[in-house]
Amino acid sequence: MTTTTTTFVRRALVAVLAMVLVSFWSARADAANVGGTGVTGADSITRVTLAAGRDIPPGVTVDLLRRTMILAAGEKRYLRGRLEATSSTTGIVGLTQRVRCLNAAGATVPVVAASARNHEGSDATTYAIPGHLPLYADLLLTAPTAGVYTCVLQGTAYSTLPGTYHLTAVAGSTWLEADDTDRTGARWWQNPACESADLTGACTYVGGGPARRDAWVFYDDGTPVHQWQAHPDAATVSARANVELTTCYRGTSSCSDAMEAYPRGENAVVDTRFEFIQLDTTGHACRTHSTSARRTVTDDAHHSVGYSALSGIPIDSACGTRTFLMRVYVKHVSGQTVKIDGVQSGITSLTNGIALNHFS
């Protein structure tokens, strides 16, 4: 097959990819494959690392790592997962990472944190390490009742490519972190429901045509605006937000048809600004802490997560309150309209935020 023909087939196949985030469930992985090496750090966080590479076949959700904890009712734990994947093919294969927590009965509680991006092939040079795609997902678990909870790092591959292929979770650089103690007073944000195909037009878009030019995630996108109270004994606070964007090229199955203006290959550029604002006694901004980035989302990657974090934030007593507001500004600059992904299947969150207290 000629290079031109190969490129054409690759593009034609990937054009029908959708971000498949239905809650696949797989059989438990063998203990030898799920286990890893635990290291407890100075901040009382334990990291469990994948000890041996694990293949992720298409259409199957694979359990990679797990952490079991005994929690009191209302106890909170912050978890962060990292899945680094290689591919056995030069074709484009979708990848979704999830951090899922289950109670003793095996039921998922209370939400699944996910991130997704297409792996652009074993020959991809756009990653820090060629061919190695890293994804992160963050979750704040709040135990609804006292009991045993098991949190699992999962990976799912999906594509319409012909033949046999797989992704591989890389040993040593795939890991799951979890707090060892309660995250007192921490808060979780997530934006509204937004299914992959968006058949009901519920999602928020920024771009041209009928899309908005800009949007405020967690602020004017239908999310109830929440004002978070830092703990009275907290010395500082920190905040992070993960915003998943999807390009809406013509013919994709991941956007409302009305939002698809350009053929595949146009790509998109957006500006984002993450803000964590301490309010004054009148409810207005007193101190604004922010970080900005310009992001290019290619149609090959199709889905892209932006990770924003602010740490060591002082609580200014001059503001008169310990109240904070979180929001993320997303502005379309050029190219494809992009969808701001939200909660899928009622439980899987693709765009979310976390605020944490720090006591020393």
N, C-alpha and C positions, 0 to 999 in steps of 0.2 A: 504494500500500500504506500502511495506517495505521501510526502510530508503534507502537501496541500489537502489530500483526501483525509488523512488522519486528523488534521486540524478541524476540517469541516465536520467529521463524525463526532469529534469530541465536543464541539460547540453545539451541535444539534442535540446530542444526548443531554448535555447539562442544562439546556434551555428548559427542559421539562422537570427539572429537579424542584421539589418543594422542601421546605424545612420540616421534616417529619418529626414532630415532637409529641406524637401520641405516646402515651405512657406504656411503651413496650416493657414487658417484664420477663426476665430470663431466669433460668434455673441458677441457683447459687453457684458461684465459681468454686472450684476445688480449693481447699485450704492452702495448698502449696502456691496457688496462683494469686489468691486474695491477700495472703499474709505479707508482711513487710518488716521493716526495721523501725521501731519507735524511738524517738529521741525527744526528751523533755527539755525545753529551753528555759531561760531565765524568766520569761514572762508567763510561765505555767501554761504553755501551749505544747501539745504533743503532735508531732508529725509522724505519720505512718507512710512509708515509702514503698513503692512497688519493687519487689526484689528481683523479679524476672519479667521479661517482656511478655505481653499478652495480646494475642490477635483479636481483632474486632471484626467479624464477618459482616457483610451487608445485611440489614434487616434484623439484626439481633442486638439486644441490649446486654452488655457484659458487665458484671460486677467486678470491679478492679480492686478496691480497698474498702475496709470498713472499720468503724470505731464504735464500741459499745460503752454506754454510760448509764449509771443509775442516777436519776434526777428526782428532785422534789417537785411538787406541783408549782408551776410558775418559774422554775429555774431556767436560766438562759445560757446558751452556749453559742459562740461564734465559730463557724466552720468555713474553711477555705480549701477548695480542691484545685489541683493543677493536673491536667491531662496533656501530655506531649505525645503526638502521634506521628508516625511515619506511614508511608503507603507502599503497597506492592505494585502499584500501577502509575503510569504517567497521566492517566485520566483523572477527572475531577470527581471526588467522592465527598458527600456531606458528612460532617461530624458534629454530634451533639454530646456535650458533657453535662451530667447531672449530679447534684448532691441531694440525696434523698434520705430522710430519716423515718424509721419505722418504730412503732410501739411493740410491746411484747406479743401482741396478736398478729403482727405483720402488716398493720394498716399504716399508710403514709400519713405523717403529721408534720406540721400543718400545711406546708407548702414545699414544692420542689424547686430548688434554684438550678437554672440551666443557662448554658451559653452554647452558641453554635457558629460554625463557619465551614465553608467548603475547603477540604484539603485539595490544593491545586496540583497535586501530583508529586511523585518521587523526585522529579527533576525541578521542582519549584525552587527558585532562588530568592523569593521575596521574604523569607523568614530569616531570623537571626542565624539559625543553623539551616543550610539548604535542606529542604525535604522534611524538616521537623516543624510541625505546627503545634504551638502551645495554646491551650485554652484554660481560663480560670473561671470559677464560679464561687460565689459567696453566699452563705446562708446564716441567718440568725434563727436558731431553734429555741422555741419557748415550750417547755413541757406542759401540756394541758392537764395532766394528772401525774401523780407520783408513779415512778416505775422505771423499767429498763427500756432504753432507746438505743437502736443500732442505726448509725448513719453510714451510708454507702456512697462511694464514688463510682459512677457508671459511665460507660461510653457506648454510643450507638453510631453505626455507619449506615449510609443509605445512598443509593444512586441507581440510575437506569443503564449503567454501562454493561455491555455483554461480557460474558466470560467469568472467570474466577479471579477474585481479588480480595484484599482485606487491608484494613489499617492495623497498626500495631502500637499499643501503648508502650512507651519507652521506659525501661527499668531505670530507677535512680532519679529520674526527673519527672515522674508521675507520682503525686503524693496527695494526702489528705491531712489537713491540720484541724485540730479541735481544741478548744479551751479545756483546761482541767478543773476550773472553778467557775462559779456563777458570774455572768456578765450583768451585774446589777444595773437595772434601769436602762439597758440598751433598747434600741427601737429599730423596727424593720419598716421599710417603705416598699410598695410595689404599685405599678401603674395598672390601669383597667384591663379588662379582657380584650384580647386581640388574637383571633385564631390565625393560623398560617395562611389560608386562602382568603380570609376576610370576606366571606360571602355576604355578610350583613353590613359591611361598611363601618365597622365599629372602631377600626384602628385610626391612629393619628399619623398623618403623612406630612412631610415637608418637601417642597419642590415647586414645579411649575404647574400650569393648568389649574385643576380644581383643588390642588393641595394647598396647605398653608405655607407661607414663606418661612415661618419659624414657629417654635412651640416651647413651652416650659413644662418639662417632665416633672411630675409630682406637684404641679402648681395650677396649670390651666388645661390639662389634658383629661379631665374627668376624675382625677385622683382627689379624694377629700384632702384638703390642705391641713396638715398636722403640725402643730407647734410642740416641739419636744422640750421637756424640762431636764436639764442636766442635774445630776444628783447633787444634793447640798454639800456633800463631802468630796466631790470630784475636784481634782487639781487642774486637770485639762480634759479636753474631749477630742475625739477624732471622728471622721465621717468618710464614707466611701460610697460610690455609686457606679453601677454597671449598666450601660445603656446599649441595647442591641438594636442595630439598624440593618435593614434589608433593602437592596436595590430592586426597583420595580421595572425591570426591562420588559419589553414587549414579549408576551408569551410565557412569562413566569407563572408558576402556580402559587406564588407566595404573596400576592398582592391583589387588591381589588382591580378588576379590568380597567376601570376608569382612570387609574393612576399610572397606567403603562403608556408612556409617551414615545420612548426611543427604543430602537432595536438593541439587542445585547452587544456590549462593547463600549457603550457610552461612558460607563462608570459614574461615580458621584463624589462630590466634595461637599463636606459640611463643616461648619464651625460649632464647637461645643464649649460651654462654660459651666462648670460645676460650682455651685454656691452653697455655703453653709453660713447662715446669717444669724447673729445674735440680735435679738429684738430689744427695744426699749420699753418703757412702761406704757407707751401709747400703742404698741404693736407695730411700730415702724423699725426700719433697719438702724441698728446702732453700730455694729461692726460686721463687715462683710468679708468673709474669707472665701477665696475662689482660686480655681485653676482652669486654664483654657487650653484647647488643642484644636488644630485643623486636621480633619480626618478624611482620607480618601478610601472609599469603599468600592472595590472593583466588582464587576459583574462575575468574574471568575470566583472570587471569594463569596460573593452574593450576600452573605450575612457577616456582620462584623461587630464585635463587642468593644466598646470603649470603656476602659477602667480608669476611674478618677478617684483620688484619695487626698485627704487633708488630715494631717496629724499634728499633735502638739499644740492644739488650738487653746489659747488661754481664755478663761472666762472673765470678762471685764466687769468688775463690780460697778464701774461708773455707768453701765447701761441700766442698772436698777433691776434687772431680771436675769435669770439663768435659762431663758427661753430661746430656742433656736428653730430656724426654718430651713428645710432642705429643698433645693430645686436644681434642675439642669436645663440650661438654655441650649436649644438645637436650632441652628440656622442653615438653610440650604444656600450653598454658594454656586454650584454649577452641576450640570449633568443630570443623571437619572433622579426622579423622585425617589425618596427613601421612606420606608415605613419604620415607625418606632414600635418595635415589638413589645407585647405585653404578656398578660397571663393567658396560657393556652390550656384547654381541656379542664378549666376550672381550678387547676392546681399547680401548673408549671409556670414559674415566673422567669422571664427573660430579661426584664429591666427592673432593677431594684436598688435600694439604698439601705445603709446601716449607719447608726450613730452609736458611739461607745463612750462610756465614762472611763477616766483613768484617775486612780486614787493616789499615785505617787510618781 
